Amino acid sequence: MKKQKFQLIKKYLPENILNFLRKIYTPIKYSHYSKGDFLLVQKVNKLLSKQLRNERFNRYDLIIIFIAIEQYYDKNSIGYDLYEKMQKKRMEYRGDKNDRHNTIDVFKGLLNNIESSGYNYNSFITVDKNQQLCDGAHRFSCALYFDIPVIAVKVLRGKSDIYYGIDWFKKNLFNTEELDVIERKKKEILLHHKIDND
């Protein structure tokens, strides 16, 4: 079993990244959470390429979080507004409209922490069996923004039905100007990571 798990890592990562990870994880370990769920590491660009549903990009929430990070670094003036609008709609969509744990101030705290302590490679995101993101959009977006090469992922046995495609944002009253900003940034990010998707 151990050998099989290590082969999964070797399949996805070149030797120089494996050596880098060996230093961080000392050694890389897998932790079982339930039968069939396990931890592994994945290239960030490879994981991003898996965020498609019916061959269309499905995680525009990552793009908005990325734009909010840019505003934190004074690269735009729209990121926080887009983020707050999305989070409000997401909480309603999930049935948690009174849950305010994902506010821009809490997110700024995460960015502050990364600035002072660096990106936490031991913190994982959760994906389904097809590597579709289930939980950890903020960490994933930070990995994209800071050009982190690999990320720890917990792989679930099931298949996700989470939908954050562009149509979700249209239905949730994002206007044409906002959608254009989001689409342009999506294309820029995918191009940066050498992912072809129109």
C-alpha positions in Angstrom: 0.0 0.0 0.0 2.8 2.5 0.9 4.6 1.8 -2.3 1.4 2.3 -4.3 0.8 5.7 -2.6 4.4 6.8 -3.3 3.9 5.9 -6.9 1.0 8.3 -7.1 3.3 11.1 -6.0 6.1 10.1 -8.4 3.6 10.0 -11.2 2.7 13.7 -10.8 5.9 15.3 -9.6 9.4 15.6 -11.1 12.4 14.6 -8.9 13.5 18.2 -8.1 10.0 19.0 -6.6 10.0 15.6 -4.7 13.3 16.5 -3.1 11.9 20.0 -2.2 8.8 18.3 -0.6 10.9 15.8 1.3 12.6 18.6 3.1 9.2 20.3 3.9 7.3 17.2 5.0 10.2 15.2 6.5 9.1 12.7 5.2 6.0 13.0 3.1 3.3 11.0 4.8 -0.2 10.0 3.9 -3.0 10.1 6.5 -6.1 8.1 6.0 -9.3 9.8 7.1 -11.8 7.1 6.0 -11.6 4.2 3.7 -10.5 5.5 0.3 -9.7 9.1 1.3 -6.0 10.0 1.4 -3.5 12.9 1.2 -1.2 13.5 -1.7 0.6 16.5 -3.3 -0.3 17.9 -6.7 1.1 20.5 -9.0 -0.9 23.7 -8.7 -1.2 24.2 -12.4 -2.3 20.5 -12.9 -4.9 20.9 -10.2 -6.2 24.1 -11.8 -6.5 22.3 -15.2 -8.9 19.9 -13.5 -11.4 22.6 -12.5 -13.6 22.1 -15.5 -17.2 20.9 -15.8 -18.5 20.0 -19.3 -15.2 21.4 -20.6 -15.9 24.8 -19.2 -14.1 26.4 -16.3 -16.1 25.8 -13.1 -14.3 27.7 -10.3 -14.7 31.5 -11.0 -14.7 31.9 -7.2 -10.9 31.3 -7.4 -10.6 34.1 -9.8 -12.5 36.6 -7.6 -10.4 35.6 -4.6 -7.3 36.1 -6.8 -8.5 39.6 -7.7 -9.1 40.4 -4.0 -5.5 39.4 -3.3 -4.4 41.8 -6.0 -6.3 44.6 -4.3 -4.5 43.7 -1.0 -1.3 44.5 -2.9 -2.7 47.7 -4.5 -3.1 46.3 -8.0 -6.8 47.1 -8.4 -9.6 48.8 -6.6 -12.4 46.3 -7.4 -11.3 43.1 -5.7 -12.8 43.6 -2.3 -16.2 44.6 -3.6 -16.3 41.5 -5.9 -15.2 39.3 -3.0 -17.8 40.7 -0.6 -20.6 40.4 -3.2 -19.5 36.8 -4.0 -19.3 35.7 -0.3 -22.7 37.1 0.5 -24.3 35.2 -2.4 -22.3 32.1 -1.6 -23.5 32.0 2.0 -27.1 32.4 0.7 -26.5 29.7 -1.9 -25.2 27.3 0.9 -28.0 28.3 3.3 -25.5 30.0 5.6 -26.5 33.7 5.0 -25.7 34.6 8.6 -22.3 33.0 8.5 -19.7 35.8 8.2 -16.5 33.8 8.8 -15.4 34.5 5.2 -15.3 38.3 5.3 -12.6 40.3 3.6 -11.1 41.2 7.0 -10.7 37.5 7.8 -9.2 36.9 4.4 -6.8 39.8 4.9 -5.7 38.0 8.1 -4.8 35.0 6.0 -2.7 37.1 3.7 -1.1 38.8 6.6 -0.2 35.4 8.0 1.3 34.3 4.7 3.4 37.5 4.6 4.8 36.9 8.0 5.2 33.1 8.1 5.1 32.1 4.4 2.7 29.7 2.7 1.8 26.7 4.8 2.6 23.7 2.8 1.1 21.4 5.5 -2.3 22.9 5.1 -4.3 20.9 2.5 -7.3 21.6 0.3 -10.1 19.0 -0.3 -10.8 17.6 -3.8 -13.1 14.9 -5.1 -12.0 11.8 -6.9 -11.8 13.8 -10.2 -9.7 16.5 -8.4 -12.5 19.0 -8.5 -12.2 21.4 -5.6 -14.5 20.8 -2.7 -13.0 23.0 0.1 -10.0 25.3 0.2 -10.7 28.0 -2.4 -8.8 30.6 -0.4 -5.7 28.5 0.0 -5.8 27.4 -3.6 -6.1 31.0 -4.9 -3.2 32.0 -2.6 -1.1 29.2 -4.1 -2.0 30.6 -7.6 -1.2 34.2 -6.7 2.1 33.4 -5.0 3.2 30.9 -7.7 3.4 28.0 -5.2 4.4 25.0 -7.3 2.6 22.2 -5.4 -0.2 21.9 -2.9 -1.3 19.2 -0.4 -4.7 17.8 -1.3 -7.1 15.5 0.5 -8.8 13.3 -2.0 -12.3 12.2 -1.3 -13.9 9.0 -2.6 -17.0 10.8 -4.0 -17.7 13.2 -6.8 -18.5 16.8 -6.2 -21.5 18.7 -7.5 -20.2 22.1 -6.6 -20.9 24.7 -9.3 -19.2 28.1 -9.5 -19.2 28.5 -13.3 -19.8 31.9 -15.0 -23.5 31.2 -15.1 -23.7 31.1 -11.3 -22.3 34.6 -11.2 -24.7 35.8 -13.9 -27.7 34.4 -11.9 -26.4 36.1 -8.8 -26.5 39.6 -10.4 -22.9 40.2 -11.3 -23.1 42.9 -14.0 -21.5 42.9 -17.4 -18.6 45.1 -16.3 -17.8 42.8 -13.4 -18.1 39.7 -15.5 -15.7 41.2 -18.1 -13.1 41.9 -15.4 -13.5 38.3 -14.0 -13.3 36.7 -17.5 -10.2 38.7 -18.4 -8.5 37.7 -15.2 -9.4 34.1 -15.7 -7.8 34.1 -19.2 -4.7 35.7 -17.8 -4.3 33.2 -15.0 -4.9 30.2 -17.2 -2.5 31.6 -19.8 0.1 32.0 -17.0 -0.3 28.4 -16.0 -0.3 27.2 -19.7 -3.9 26.0 -19.6 -5.9 26.2 -22.8 -9.6 26.9 -22.1 -12.0 29.3 -23.8 
